[in-house]
Amino acid sequence: MRKTLFILLILLSGSGYHSMACTNFIFTRGATIDGSVMITYSADSHTLYGDLYHWPARDWPAGSMLDVTEWDTGKPLGKIPQVKHTFNVIGNMNENQVAIGETTFGGREELAEQPGAIVDYGSLIYISLQRAKTAREAIKIFGELVAAYGYASSGESFSISDANEAWILEMIGKGKVEKGAVWVARRIPDGYVSGHANHPRITQFPLNDPENCIYAPDVISFARKMGWFNGEDKEFSFSDTYAPLDFSGARACEARVWSMFNRINSSMGQYQDYAMGHITKGKFDYPTNRMPLWIKPDKKIGVHDVMNLMRDHYEGTKMDMTKDIGAGPFECPYRWRPMTMKVDSVAYIQERATSTQQTGFVFVAQSRNWLPDPIGGIFWFGVDDTYTMVYSPMYCCMTEVPEAYRVGNGDLLHFSPTSAFWTFSMVSNWAYTKYNYMIKDIQPVQQELENKYIAETAGIDQKAVDLCKKDKAEGVKFLTDYSVNTGQATVKRWQELFQYLLVKYIDGNIKKEKDGKFETNPYNVPVMPSQPGYPQWWLKEVVKQHGDVLKQIGPSSH
Protein backbone atom coordinates (compact mmCIF):
# COMPACT_ATOMS: atom_id res chain seq x y z
CA MET A 1 0.00 0.00 0.00
CA ARG A 2 1.38 3.43 -0.89
CA LYS A 3 2.62 5.57 1.96
CA THR A 4 0.35 8.42 0.91
CA LEU A 5 -2.67 6.23 1.59
CA PHE A 6 -1.14 4.99 4.84
CA ILE A 7 -0.56 8.52 6.12
CA LEU A 8 -4.01 9.66 5.06
CA LEU A 9 -5.64 6.75 6.86
CA ILE A 10 -3.81 7.89 9.99
CA LEU A 11 -4.97 11.43 9.29
CA LEU A 12 -8.57 10.35 8.90
CA SER A 13 -8.49 8.13 11.97
CA GLY A 14 -7.25 11.01 14.10
CA SER A 15 -4.06 9.39 15.41
CA GLY A 16 -0.48 10.30 14.63
CA TYR A 17 1.90 13.06 15.59
CA HIS A 18 2.23 16.85 15.27
CA SER A 19 2.17 17.34 11.54
CA MET A 20 -0.32 14.78 10.30
CA ALA A 21 -3.05 17.33 9.65
CA CYS A 22 -1.70 20.85 9.21
CA THR A 23 -2.64 23.67 6.84
CA ASN A 24 -0.42 26.33 5.19
CA PHE A 25 -1.40 29.26 2.98
CA ILE A 26 1.07 31.53 1.13
CA PHE A 27 0.57 35.17 0.05
CA THR A 28 3.08 37.10 -2.06
CA ARG A 29 3.78 40.84 -1.94
CA GLY A 30 1.78 41.62 -5.05
CA ALA A 31 -1.27 39.82 -3.65
CA THR A 32 -1.45 41.80 -0.40
CA ILE A 33 -2.80 45.27 0.31
CA ASP A 34 0.32 46.60 2.00
CA GLY A 35 2.90 44.67 -0.02
CA SER A 36 3.90 42.30 2.78
CA VAL A 37 4.66 38.61 2.31
CA MET A 38 2.62 36.31 4.52
CA ILE A 39 2.52 32.59 5.23
CA THR A 40 0.16 30.80 7.61
CA TYR A 41 0.51 27.59 9.56
CA SER A 42 -2.03 25.70 11.63
CA ALA A 43 -0.14 23.02 13.57
CA ASP A 44 -2.87 20.46 14.17
CA SER A 45 -2.38 17.41 16.34
CA HIS A 46 -4.10 15.60 19.17
CA THR A 47 -0.72 15.42 20.97
CA LEU A 48 0.65 18.93 20.36
CA TYR A 49 0.48 21.56 23.10
CA GLY A 50 0.37 25.14 21.88
CA ASP A 51 3.21 27.32 23.14
CA LEU A 52 5.65 29.83 21.65
CA TYR A 53 9.19 28.61 20.99
CA HIS A 54 12.19 30.92 21.38
CA TRP A 55 15.84 30.51 20.47
CA PRO A 56 17.89 33.61 21.40
CA ALA A 57 20.62 34.80 19.05
CA ARG A 58 23.96 33.36 20.12
CA ASP A 59 27.63 33.04 19.23
CA TRP A 60 29.06 29.53 19.55
CA PRO A 61 32.63 28.43 20.35
CA ALA A 62 34.54 26.61 17.62
CA GLY A 63 33.84 22.87 17.68
CA SER A 64 30.38 23.19 19.26
CA MET A 65 27.91 20.43 18.42
CA LEU A 66 24.13 20.66 18.13
CA ASP A 67 21.92 17.96 19.62
CA VAL A 68 19.19 17.07 17.13
CA THR A 69 15.92 15.67 18.44
CA GLU A 70 12.81 14.57 16.59
CA TRP A 71 10.18 17.30 16.92
CA ASP A 72 7.23 14.90 17.04
CA THR A 73 8.54 12.60 19.75
CA GLY A 74 11.51 14.23 21.48
CA LYS A 75 13.66 11.26 20.47
CA PRO A 76 17.40 12.09 20.22
CA LEU A 77 18.57 11.61 16.62
CA GLY A 78 22.23 12.59 16.83
CA LYS A 79 24.62 15.53 16.72
CA ILE A 80 25.74 17.88 13.96
CA PRO A 81 28.30 20.70 14.01
CA GLN A 82 26.98 24.04 15.22
CA VAL A 83 27.59 27.21 13.21
CA LYS A 84 29.48 30.23 14.54
CA HIS A 85 26.37 32.39 15.01
CA THR A 86 22.67 31.59 15.25
CA PHE A 87 19.83 34.09 14.82
CA ASN A 88 17.00 34.97 17.18
CA VAL A 89 13.93 32.82 16.45
CA ILE A 90 10.40 33.45 17.71
CA GLY A 91 8.15 30.49 16.93
CA ASN A 92 8.63 29.83 13.22
CA MET A 93 10.12 33.23 12.28
CA ASN A 94 13.62 34.61 12.72
CA GLU A 95 15.01 38.10 13.18
CA ASN A 96 15.67 38.33 9.41
CA GLN A 97 11.93 37.97 8.68
CA VAL A 98 12.42 34.43 7.35
CA ALA A 99 9.44 32.19 8.21
CA ILE A 100 8.79 28.48 7.64
CA GLY A 101 5.69 26.28 7.99
CA GLU A 102 4.93 22.70 6.95
CA THR A 103 2.36 20.01 6.26
CA THR A 104 3.05 16.28 6.14
CA PHE A 105 1.99 14.26 3.10
CA GLY A 106 3.72 10.95 3.81
CA GLY A 107 4.21 9.70 0.25
CA ARG A 108 5.35 6.28 -0.85
CA GLU A 109 5.59 3.86 2.04
CA GLU A 110 8.98 2.47 1.04
CA LEU A 111 10.55 5.94 1.45
CA ALA A 112 9.24 6.60 4.96
CA GLU A 113 12.22 5.39 6.99
CA GLN A 114 15.93 6.06 6.53
CA PRO A 115 18.22 4.21 8.98
CA GLY A 116 20.87 6.44 10.51
CA ALA A 117 19.25 9.68 9.37
CA ILE A 118 19.75 12.55 11.82
CA VAL A 119 17.59 15.43 10.55
CA ASP A 120 13.78 15.26 10.69
CA TYR A 121 11.37 17.82 9.22
CA GLY A 122 11.11 19.76 12.49
CA SER A 123 14.89 20.00 12.77
CA LEU A 124 15.06 21.27 9.19
CA ILE A 125 12.68 24.09 10.10
CA TYR A 126 14.20 25.23 13.36
CA ILE A 127 17.87 24.71 12.46
CA SER A 128 17.38 26.59 9.20
CA LEU A 129 15.59 29.46 10.94
CA GLN A 130 18.56 29.84 13.26
CA ARG A 131 20.95 30.02 10.28
CA ALA A 132 19.17 31.61 7.27
CA LYS A 133 19.17 35.26 6.23
CA THR A 134 16.73 34.73 3.32
CA ALA A 135 14.21 32.18 2.06
CA ARG A 136 16.63 31.09 -0.66
CA GLU A 137 19.33 30.54 1.92
CA ALA A 138 16.90 28.44 3.98
CA ILE A 139 16.24 26.28 0.89
CA LYS A 140 20.00 25.87 0.41
CA ILE A 141 20.40 24.84 4.05
CA PHE A 142 17.55 22.32 3.70
CA GLY A 143 19.34 20.66 0.78
CA GLU A 144 22.72 20.64 2.50
CA LEU A 145 21.39 19.20 5.77
CA VAL A 146 19.53 16.24 4.25
CA ALA A 147 22.43 15.47 1.90
CA ALA A 148 24.94 15.44 4.74
CA TYR A 149 22.93 13.84 7.53
CA GLY A 150 20.01 12.00 5.92
CA TYR A 151 16.31 12.70 6.22
CA ALA A 152 14.44 11.17 9.16
CA SER A 153 10.84 11.93 8.13
CA SER A 154 8.28 10.99 5.51
CA GLY A 155 7.11 13.40 2.79
CA GLU A 156 6.71 17.09 3.69
CA SER A 157 5.56 20.29 2.04
CA PHE A 158 7.12 23.50 3.38
CA SER A 159 6.18 27.17 3.07
CA ILE A 160 9.33 29.33 3.16
CA SER A 161 9.21 33.12 3.02
CA ASP A 162 11.11 36.33 3.68
CA ALA A 163 10.28 40.00 3.18
CA ASN A 164 10.54 39.76 -0.61
CA GLU A 165 9.40 36.34 -1.79
CA ALA A 166 7.65 33.10 -0.85
CA TRP A 167 8.36 29.52 -1.86
CA ILE A 168 6.80 26.09 -1.60
CA LEU A 169 9.30 23.25 -1.13
CA GLU A 170 8.31 19.59 -1.25
CA MET A 171 10.59 16.82 -0.05
CA ILE A 172 10.62 13.09 0.49
CA GLY A 173 13.43 10.85 1.72
CA LYS A 174 15.08 8.07 -0.26
CA GLY A 175 14.19 5.43 2.30
CA LYS A 176 16.66 2.60 2.74
CA VAL A 177 17.86 2.93 -0.85
CA GLU A 178 20.11 5.97 -0.44
CA LYS A 179 20.99 8.63 2.10
CA GLY A 180 19.23 11.97 1.78
CA ALA A 181 16.08 13.22 0.07
CA VAL A 182 14.66 14.34 -3.25
CA TRP A 183 12.91 17.69 -3.39
CA VAL A 184 11.62 20.57 -5.50
CA ALA A 185 11.15 24.22 -4.51
CA ARG A 186 9.09 26.69 -6.56
CA ARG A 187 8.84 30.44 -6.03
CA ILE A 188 5.24 31.67 -5.94
CA PRO A 189 4.92 34.36 -8.66
CA ASP A 190 4.39 37.86 -7.34
CA GLY A 191 0.71 38.72 -7.13
CA TYR A 192 -0.33 35.11 -6.55
CA VAL A 193 -1.46 32.95 -3.63
CA SER A 194 -0.77 29.30 -2.90
CA GLY A 195 -1.19 26.74 -0.14
CA HIS A 196 -0.82 23.11 0.88
CA ALA A 197 -2.58 20.80 3.31
CA ASN A 198 -1.10 17.31 3.72
CA HIS A 199 -0.77 16.50 0.05
CA PRO A 200 2.09 17.60 -2.26
CA ARG A 201 1.04 20.15 -4.87
CA ILE A 202 4.08 20.54 -7.15
CA THR A 203 3.48 18.61 -10.35
CA GLN A 204 5.55 19.44 -13.46
CA PHE A 205 8.21 22.12 -12.92
CA PRO A 206 10.67 24.13 -15.06
CA LEU A 207 13.99 22.34 -15.44
CA ASN A 208 16.11 25.37 -16.32
CA ASP A 209 14.83 28.35 -14.34
CA PRO A 210 16.95 28.60 -11.16
CA GLU A 211 15.51 32.02 -10.35
CA ASN A 212 12.09 30.46 -9.81
CA CYS A 213 12.68 26.72 -9.38
CA ILE A 214 15.37 24.87 -7.42
CA TYR A 215 15.49 21.10 -7.08
CA ALA A 216 17.62 18.15 -6.06
CA PRO A 217 19.71 17.02 -9.04
CA ASP A 218 18.44 13.45 -8.80
CA VAL A 219 14.75 14.21 -8.18
CA ILE A 220 13.80 12.66 -11.55
CA SER A 221 16.61 10.11 -11.95
CA PHE A 222 15.84 8.58 -8.54
CA ALA A 223 12.23 8.02 -9.61
CA ARG A 224 13.48 6.35 -12.78
CA LYS A 225 15.84 4.18 -10.74
CA MET A 226 12.91 3.04 -8.61
CA GLY A 227 10.81 2.27 -11.69
CA TRP A 228 8.17 4.89 -10.94
CA PHE A 229 8.65 7.07 -14.03
CA ASN A 230 9.70 6.41 -17.63
CA GLY A 231 8.59 9.48 -19.58
CA GLU A 232 10.45 12.60 -20.68
CA ASP A 233 11.91 14.79 -17.95
CA LYS A 234 9.56 17.65 -18.81
CA GLU A 235 6.58 15.37 -18.17
CA PHE A 236 7.69 14.40 -14.66
CA SER A 237 5.34 15.32 -11.81
CA PHE A 238 6.83 15.35 -8.30
CA SER A 239 3.49 15.02 -6.53
CA ASP A 240 2.00 12.34 -8.76
CA THR A 241 5.16 10.23 -8.71
CA TYR A 242 6.16 10.37 -5.06
CA ALA A 243 2.66 10.62 -3.53
CA PRO A 244 0.01 9.49 -6.04
CA LEU A 245 -3.28 11.25 -5.43
CA ASP A 246 -6.31 9.28 -4.22
CA PHE A 247 -9.76 10.15 -2.87
CA SER A 248 -8.48 10.92 0.62
CA GLY A 249 -5.72 13.16 -0.71
CA ALA A 250 -8.25 15.28 -2.55
CA ARG A 251 -11.14 15.25 -0.06
CA ALA A 252 -9.29 15.42 3.27
CA CYS A 253 -6.35 17.54 2.11
CA GLU A 254 -6.61 19.39 -1.20
CA ALA A 255 -10.15 20.46 -0.27
CA ARG A 256 -8.79 22.80 2.40
CA VAL A 257 -6.65 24.61 -0.16
CA TRP A 258 -9.58 24.71 -2.57
CA SER A 259 -11.84 26.25 0.06
CA MET A 260 -9.36 29.09 0.63
CA PHE A 261 -8.91 29.58 -3.13
CA ASN A 262 -12.69 29.58 -3.53
CA ARG A 263 -13.08 32.40 -1.01
CA ILE A 264 -10.71 34.74 -2.86
CA ASN A 265 -11.19 33.81 -6.52
CA SER A 266 -14.65 33.63 -8.11
CA SER A 267 -13.59 31.09 -10.76
CA MET A 268 -12.60 28.33 -8.35
CA GLY A 269 -16.06 26.78 -8.17
CA GLN A 270 -15.06 24.72 -11.21
CA TYR A 271 -12.77 22.66 -8.95
CA GLN A 272 -15.37 21.78 -6.30
CA ASP A 273 -15.88 18.33 -7.79
CA TYR A 274 -12.14 17.68 -7.56
CA ALA A 275 -12.07 18.92 -3.95
CA MET A 276 -14.82 16.44 -3.13
CA GLY A 277 -12.55 13.60 -4.23
CA HIS A 278 -13.54 12.97 -7.85
CA ILE A 279 -10.32 12.41 -9.80
CA THR A 280 -9.84 11.81 -13.52
CA LYS A 281 -6.62 10.13 -14.71
CA GLY A 282 -4.52 10.46 -17.87
CA LYS A 283 -1.00 9.61 -19.05
CA PHE A 284 1.22 7.91 -16.43
CA ASP A 285 -1.97 7.64 -14.37
CA TYR A 286 -1.51 11.32 -13.45
CA PRO A 287 -4.70 13.23 -12.53
CA THR A 288 -5.93 15.58 -15.25
CA ASN A 289 -8.32 17.76 -13.23
CA ARG A 290 -6.08 19.06 -10.44
CA MET A 291 -6.23 22.64 -9.18
CA PRO A 292 -3.43 25.03 -10.16
CA LEU A 293 -0.50 25.35 -7.76
CA TRP A 294 -1.22 29.05 -7.33
CA ILE A 295 -3.99 31.49 -8.22
CA LYS A 296 -4.45 35.26 -8.50
CA PRO A 297 -6.97 36.65 -5.99
CA ASP A 298 -9.86 38.77 -7.26
CA LYS A 299 -8.67 41.60 -5.03
CA LYS A 300 -5.68 42.25 -2.81
CA ILE A 301 -5.70 40.75 0.66
CA GLY A 302 -5.04 42.34 4.05
CA VAL A 303 -3.49 40.77 7.11
CA HIS A 304 -6.89 40.42 8.81
CA ASP A 305 -8.26 38.76 5.68
CA VAL A 306 -5.43 36.23 5.91
CA MET A 307 -6.21 35.56 9.57
CA ASN A 308 -9.87 34.98 8.73
CA LEU A 309 -9.05 32.72 5.78
CA MET A 310 -7.63 30.33 8.36
CA ARG A 311 -11.14 30.21 9.83
CA ASP A 312 -13.08 27.86 7.60
CA HIS A 313 -15.52 24.95 7.85
CA TYR A 314 -16.40 24.90 4.12
CA GLU A 315 -19.18 27.41 4.73
CA GLY A 316 -21.25 28.04 1.61
CA THR A 317 -20.15 24.85 -0.17
CA LYS A 318 -21.52 21.33 -0.45
CA MET A 319 -19.21 20.33 2.38
CA ASP A 320 -20.48 23.01 4.80
CA MET A 321 -20.02 21.42 8.23
CA THR A 322 -22.77 23.48 9.87
CA LYS A 323 -25.51 22.11 7.62
CA ASP A 324 -25.73 18.35 8.08
CA ILE A 325 -27.17 16.51 11.06
CA GLY A 326 -23.67 15.84 12.37
CA ALA A 327 -23.58 19.50 13.46
CA GLY A 328 -26.30 18.75 16.00
CA PRO A 329 -29.05 21.12 17.07
CA PHE A 330 -26.62 24.02 17.65
CA GLU A 331 -24.77 23.85 14.31
CA CYS A 332 -21.39 22.88 15.73
CA PRO A 333 -18.98 22.54 12.77
CA TYR A 334 -16.76 19.92 14.42
CA ARG A 335 -16.70 16.14 14.26
CA TRP A 336 -14.97 14.08 16.90
CA ARG A 337 -12.53 11.46 15.71
CA PRO A 338 -12.26 9.04 14.03
CA MET A 339 -12.98 10.70 10.69
CA THR A 340 -14.05 7.53 8.93
CA MET A 341 -17.15 5.47 9.61
CA LYS A 342 -19.04 2.51 8.23
CA VAL A 343 -22.81 2.25 8.16
CA ASP A 344 -24.43 -0.87 6.72
CA SER A 345 -21.04 -1.85 5.23
CA VAL A 346 -20.76 1.45 3.34
CA ALA A 347 -17.72 3.67 4.10
CA TYR A 348 -18.17 7.39 4.81
CA ILE A 349 -15.97 10.23 5.99
CA GLN A 350 -16.33 13.26 8.22
CA GLU A 351 -14.96 16.46 6.69
CA ARG A 352 -11.51 17.75 7.60
CA ALA A 353 -11.62 21.57 7.49
CA THR A 354 -8.96 24.23 8.07
CA SER A 355 -10.51 25.12 11.43
CA THR A 356 -10.27 22.07 13.64
CA GLN A 357 -10.47 21.31 17.33
CA GLN A 358 -7.01 19.71 17.65
CA THR A 359 -4.92 22.76 16.70
CA GLY A 360 -1.90 23.25 18.93
CA PHE A 361 -0.80 26.62 17.61
CA VAL A 362 -1.42 28.78 14.56
CA PHE A 363 0.37 31.76 13.05
CA VAL A 364 0.39 34.35 10.31
CA ALA A 365 4.01 35.34 9.63
CA GLN A 366 4.05 38.83 8.10
CA SER A 367 7.29 40.08 6.51
CA ARG A 368 7.58 43.70 5.38
CA ASN A 369 10.54 44.82 3.28
CA TRP A 370 10.09 48.56 3.81
CA LEU A 371 11.09 48.27 7.47
CA PRO A 372 14.33 47.12 9.15
CA ASP A 373 14.22 43.37 9.79
CA PRO A 374 13.77 43.54 13.59
CA ILE A 375 10.68 45.69 13.07
CA GLY A 376 9.40 44.36 9.75
CA GLY A 377 8.65 40.83 10.90
CA ILE A 378 5.46 40.31 12.89
CA PHE A 379 4.66 36.79 14.00
CA TRP A 380 0.90 36.89 14.59
CA PHE A 381 0.50 33.97 16.97
CA GLY A 382 -2.34 32.11 18.64
CA VAL A 383 -3.22 28.76 20.16
CA ASP A 384 -6.08 26.27 19.81
CA ASP A 385 -8.94 26.26 17.28
CA THR A 386 -8.58 29.10 14.74
CA TYR A 387 -12.29 29.96 14.91
CA THR A 388 -12.16 30.79 18.62
CA MET A 389 -8.61 32.12 19.14
CA VAL A 390 -6.92 35.50 18.79
CA TYR A 391 -3.77 36.36 16.83
CA SER A 392 -1.43 38.39 19.03
CA PRO A 393 1.50 40.33 17.48
CA MET A 394 4.95 38.99 18.37
CA TYR A 395 7.73 41.00 16.74
CA CYS A 396 10.51 38.83 15.32
CA CYS A 397 13.23 40.59 17.34
CA MET A 398 11.62 40.04 20.76
CA THR A 399 13.95 38.58 23.37
CA GLU A 400 11.31 37.27 25.82
CA VAL A 401 8.09 35.28 25.51
CA PRO A 402 4.87 36.16 27.36
CA GLU A 403 4.44 33.94 30.41
CA ALA A 404 1.07 32.74 29.13
CA TYR A 405 2.70 31.34 25.96
CA ARG A 406 5.98 30.19 27.53
CA VAL A 407 7.22 26.64 26.93
CA GLY A 408 6.72 24.79 30.20
CA ASN A 409 3.64 26.69 31.37
CA GLY A 410 1.40 23.64 31.46
CA ASP A 411 1.20 20.82 28.95
CA LEU A 412 -1.47 18.51 27.53
CA LEU A 413 -1.50 16.46 30.71
CA HIS A 414 -1.19 19.29 33.23
CA PHE A 415 -3.60 22.21 33.42
CA SER A 416 -2.22 25.68 34.08
CA PRO A 417 -4.62 28.55 34.89
CA THR A 418 -2.11 31.07 33.47
CA SER A 419 -1.57 29.21 30.19
CA ALA A 420 -2.84 30.67 26.91
CA PHE A 421 -3.49 27.19 25.52
CA TRP A 422 -5.67 26.12 28.42
CA THR A 423 -7.48 29.47 28.50
CA PHE A 424 -8.40 29.32 24.82
CA SER A 425 -9.25 25.62 25.11
CA MET A 426 -11.72 26.37 27.90
CA VAL A 427 -13.54 28.87 25.71
CA SER A 428 -13.59 26.68 22.59
CA ASN A 429 -14.64 23.49 24.35
CA TRP A 430 -17.42 25.28 26.24
CA ALA A 431 -18.55 26.86 22.95
CA TYR A 432 -18.85 23.44 21.28
CA THR A 433 -21.80 22.65 23.58
CA LYS A 434 -24.03 25.49 22.30
CA TYR A 435 -22.06 26.70 19.34
CA ASN A 436 -24.41 28.87 17.29
CA TYR A 437 -25.20 30.89 20.40
CA MET A 438 -21.76 31.24 21.95
CA ILE A 439 -19.86 31.94 18.74
CA LYS A 440 -21.86 35.17 18.46
CA ASP A 441 -20.41 36.26 21.79
CA ILE A 442 -16.88 35.10 20.98
CA GLN A 443 -16.27 36.52 17.53
CA PRO A 444 -16.96 40.19 18.32
CA VAL A 445 -14.29 40.06 21.06
CA GLN A 446 -11.91 38.19 18.77
CA GLN A 447 -12.33 40.65 15.91
CA GLU A 448 -12.18 43.67 18.23
CA LEU A 449 -8.81 42.59 19.64
CA GLU A 450 -7.30 41.72 16.27
CA ASN A 451 -8.54 44.94 14.68
CA LYS A 452 -7.07 46.90 17.59
CA TYR A 453 -3.67 45.20 17.27
CA ILE A 454 -3.56 45.69 13.51
CA ALA A 455 -4.61 49.35 13.79
CA GLU A 456 -1.89 50.19 16.30
CA THR A 457 0.85 48.47 14.29
CA ALA A 458 1.84 51.58 12.32
CA GLY A 459 2.37 53.60 15.50
CA ILE A 460 4.34 50.80 17.16
CA ASP A 461 6.49 50.43 14.03
CA GLN A 462 7.29 54.13 13.88
CA LYS A 463 8.20 54.38 17.54
CA ALA A 464 10.47 51.37 17.17
CA VAL A 465 12.12 52.90 14.09
CA ASP A 466 12.79 56.13 15.98
CA LEU A 467 14.22 54.26 18.96
CA CYS A 468 16.41 52.03 16.80
CA LYS A 469 17.95 55.06 15.12
CA LYS A 470 19.25 56.15 18.52
CA ASP A 471 19.88 52.73 20.08
CA LYS A 472 18.89 49.42 18.50
CA ALA A 473 18.76 47.74 21.92
CA GLU A 474 16.15 50.24 23.08
CA GLY A 475 14.05 49.56 19.99
CA VAL A 476 14.24 45.81 20.56
CA LYS A 477 13.30 46.24 24.22
CA PHE A 478 10.31 48.38 23.24
CA LEU A 479 9.04 45.77 20.77
CA THR A 480 9.67 42.97 23.26
CA ASP A 481 7.71 44.78 25.97
CA TYR A 482 4.87 45.53 23.55
CA SER A 483 4.66 41.92 22.36
CA VAL A 484 4.80 40.48 25.87
CA ASN A 485 2.25 42.90 27.29
CA THR A 486 -0.12 42.43 24.35
CA GLY A 487 0.09 38.66 24.60
CA GLN A 488 -0.66 38.76 28.31
CA ALA A 489 -3.55 41.18 27.76
CA THR A 490 -5.02 38.88 25.12
CA VAL A 491 -5.09 35.94 27.52
CA LYS A 492 -6.48 38.07 30.35
CA ARG A 493 -9.35 39.21 28.13
CA TRP A 494 -10.03 35.60 27.13
CA GLN A 495 -10.11 34.51 30.76
CA GLU A 496 -12.75 37.18 31.36
CA LEU A 497 -14.65 35.99 28.30
CA PHE A 498 -14.68 32.42 29.61
CA GLN A 499 -16.09 33.54 32.93
CA TYR A 500 -18.81 35.49 31.13
CA LEU A 501 -19.72 32.54 28.88
CA LEU A 502 -19.75 30.11 31.80
CA VAL A 503 -22.13 32.29 33.78
CA LYS A 504 -24.36 33.09 30.80
CA TYR A 505 -24.83 29.56 29.42
CA ILE A 506 -24.55 27.29 32.46
CA ASP A 507 -26.95 24.32 32.60
CA GLY A 508 -28.26 24.92 29.08
CA ASN A 509 -29.91 28.18 30.06
CA ILE A 510 -29.17 31.60 28.57
CA LYS A 511 -29.15 34.38 31.15
CA LYS A 512 -30.87 37.59 30.10
CA GLU A 513 -28.89 40.82 29.82
CA LYS A 514 -29.83 44.47 30.11
CA ASP A 515 -27.60 47.52 29.74
CA GLY A 516 -24.50 45.31 29.53
CA LYS A 517 -25.24 43.38 32.74
CA PHE A 518 -27.05 40.19 33.63
CA GLU A 519 -30.63 41.12 34.45
CA THR A 520 -32.07 40.86 37.96
CA ASN A 521 -35.41 41.71 39.56
CA PRO A 522 -35.72 44.70 41.93
CA TYR A 523 -34.43 42.48 44.74
CA ASN A 524 -31.18 41.55 42.93
CA VAL A 525 -32.34 38.02 42.15
CA PRO A 526 -31.63 36.76 38.59
CA VAL A 527 -34.67 36.86 36.34
CA MET A 528 -35.78 33.63 34.71
CA PRO A 529 -33.24 32.76 31.96
CA SER A 530 -34.16 32.09 28.36
CA GLN A 531 -34.65 28.45 27.40
CA PRO A 532 -34.91 28.48 23.59
CA GLY A 533 -34.83 24.71 23.32
CA TYR A 534 -34.10 22.92 20.06
CA PRO A 535 -34.87 23.69 16.40
CA GLN A 536 -37.90 21.98 14.86
CA TRP A 537 -35.85 19.86 12.49
CA TRP A 538 -34.00 18.37 15.45
CA LEU A 539 -37.21 17.72 17.39
CA LYS A 540 -38.63 15.90 14.35
CA GLU A 541 -35.57 13.64 14.28
CA VAL A 542 -35.96 12.93 17.99
CA VAL A 543 -39.62 12.04 17.50
CA LYS A 544 -38.77 9.93 14.46
CA GLN A 545 -36.32 7.83 16.47
CA HIS A 546 -37.90 7.86 19.94
CA GLY A 547 -41.35 9.35 19.66
CA ASP A 548 -43.18 6.23 20.80
CA VAL A 549 -41.46 6.56 24.19
CA LEU A 550 -41.67 10.35 24.51
CA LYS A 551 -45.24 10.89 23.29
CA GLN A 552 -47.50 12.51 25.88
CA ILE A 553 -50.54 10.50 26.94
CA GLY A 554 -51.78 12.82 29.67
CA PRO A 555 -51.55 16.43 30.86
CA SER A 556 -48.14 17.97 30.37
CA SER A 557 -45.99 18.74 33.43
CA HIS A 558 -42.79 20.59 34.29
Buried (B, 14 or more C-beta within 10 A) or exposed (E): EBBBBBBBBBBBEBBBBBBBBBBBBBBBBBBBEBBBBBBBBBBBBBBBBBBBBBBEBEEBEEEEEBEBBBBBEEEEBBEBEBBEEBBBBBBBBBBBBBBBBBBBBBBBBEBBBBEEBBBBBBBBBBBBBBBBBBBBBBBBBBBEBBBEBBBBBBBBBBBBBBBBBBBBBBBBBBBEEBBBBBBBBBBBBBBBBBBBBBBBBBBBBEEEEEEBBBBBEBBBEBBBEBEBBEBEEEBBBBBBBBBBBBBBBBBBBBBBBBBBBBBBBEEBEEBBBBBBBEBEEEEBEBBEBBBBBBBBBEEBBBBBBBBBBBBBBBBEBEBBBBBEEBBBBBBBBBBEEEBBEEEEEEEEBBBBBBBBBBBBBBBBBBBBBEBBBBBBBBBBBBBBBBBBBBBBBBBBBBBBBBBBBBEEBBBBEEEBEBBBBBBBBBBBEBBBEBBBBBBEBBEEBBBEBBEEBBEEBEEBBEBBBEBBEEEBEBBBBBBBEBBBEBBBBBBEBBBEBBEBBEEBBEEEBBBBEEEEEBEEEEEEEEEEBEEEEEEEEBBEBEEEEEEEEEEEEEEEEE
